């Protein structure tokens, strides 16, 4: 790296955050409107926690931000070198670090921001050195709710989509899933009986039954095939594509992953933007 960049050089200083108390609906609306993957939670400027898109998918019926958010998130200060932020993000698997000064939120630095900086460094190494083993792909007829569950269980942020000929036809990301999510309110009924199965004097037909009705609010997804909502104009790369060229492509198109394909359009791997941070951490170009 020719220049010792710091966190302050690239961090986002106008941070979209939410004041506590707030609601899950506000967080979801902010994520969808701003196309962001996490929302810091503050009180009078002091950072209390952060709510991520994964938190929303893990707890679709939870409405309280205090129960959804990750408390005391890992943070960094503006004067730290960019390589330190890259090291923390790679080690923890996080996608963003709140930037604080005396516990006050002053910015945020993300994997995407660092990848954008890598795109300006003229690194000619091929991306094949940074492609992760073990790609999880889905069939294009897979229902969206099932795709959401696969993303949650596999802990992958995006899944390539294949047709019956095993050709790459699209990609679906957790951001796409969040943008498809809707809040669904319903009323559910629970019947409670005063009798018990162990009470031999209580006949089924004579038990006192009380019905309880309660409201349920949950995140729902459309029950449609993934091919109807996936991104079809997929940005792809080859094993020999240079690191900086691929980083520029990712930053320009605001994408976090690039399917790596063969000349026959067959899926051959998936490059996750976080993996490119290794060029800063290891100091190898």
C-alpha angles and dihedrals in degrees: 000000000000097000129043099232120190131209089255091060095064109015122119106248099185098068123188106225139158129231120230126270094050138132137252088239090060091050093049092047091050093048092050095044097046096031091231128147100217140024123210114225115221142174115207089336096310113122112240103166147313134253117211132193088250089058089057093050093045093052107030094164098046115104104174116093091207089063096040100048129085106240123222095010122199109271141183136206125240097247095057116111116258089240089063091054089049091051093051093047092049094046096047100034090231121145099211142025122208110228113222140182113197090342092305116124109241102160148328132243120203139190087251092056091053092045088054089055091049088054089064095051100078095232109175100188113124117251092233087089091062104042113120121231119238115046119199111210132175135211115254092240093057111122115249095240089055091049089052090053092048089052090050095047097041093044089223117141094213140018127209113229121225134192126220090276089059090245121144108253103162149330133242123201135191087250089059090050092052091049089053093049121109132186110245120195121198141163117235130193130221122188116211123190127205090213127073136215090243093056105093092191093059114087119201092239093050101049118119107242125197121192119212120198119197137171121246125194119190142158112258134190130206114263095230134121114275090238089071094059106024124109104262100183093071120191106224139179141195129236091256096052111124118250096238093045091052092044091054090050092051094048094044093051095037093235129144099202139033123203110228111219141185125238087266092058091251117146111254102167146324124251114209114204092229090064090065090064087078090081088067097039095048094035091226122136 
